[in-house]
């Protein structure tokens, strides 16, 4: 599951970076909750 989530984030990352932001995968819980950290322009 972790690899699948990372693959999806890698697809959206260029769009976020184009606007001055980024996304970082923090965790995927056993019940399927994905936790991410938005940075840069997306952080607010």
Residue pairs with C-beta under 8 A, 6 or more apart in sequence:
1 28
1 32
2 25
2 28
5 25
5 28
5 34
6 25
9 23
9 25
9 36
12 23
13 22
13 23
16 22
16 23
16 38
16 40
16 42
17 40
19 41
19 42
20 40
20 41
20 42
21 38
21 39
21 40
21 41
21 42
21 43
22 38
22 39
22 40
22 42
23 36
23 37
23 38
23 39
23 42
24 36
24 37
24 39
25 34
25 35
25 36
26 35
26 36
26 37
27 34
27 35
28 34
28 35
29 35
